[in-house]
Amino acid sequence: MLTLDIVKDWLKTMTPAFSHYYVGKMDGKQDDSLGVYNLKRTSGAPGVAIGGLPATKVLTKQVSLLIHGTKNNVQTEKKAIELYETLLSCGSFSLPGFQVDFVGLLVPEPVFVDHDDNGIAEYVIEFEIYYRKEG
């Protein structure tokens, strides 16, 4: 299965770049960080075809991104929109061990979730990756 660490490494190749990338937990919450998380609302049966995993061609990975920007809300929003538009324009591509067929955004725009206790603006982007194992 596709892991968040692989997703994080893929996001590091995209524009815009962030100063820090985290998986699962944002230690220290440094400015200009991108946190990569499993989407918590994931529920229900796995998307496995009749015949089990060998018969299943496409799997999905639901991801939530936390953009932990700066105290400048305008700059943080612009960076969140730039990342959103980059994800929106993704075609098919390869990741180590996987072929990605489609990236489907689950929100109509980056969602402003407020400022943290230090006044840092934060946005969330949720998306789904449709992928196949290579080989």
Secondary structure, DSSP 8 states (H G I E B T S, - for coil): ---HHHHHHHHTTSSS--SEEEES--TT--SSEEEEEE-TT--SS----TT-GGG---EEEEEEEEEE--S-HHHHHHHHHHHHHHHHT---EEETTEEEEEEEESSSS-EEEEE-TT--EEEEEEEEEEEEE--
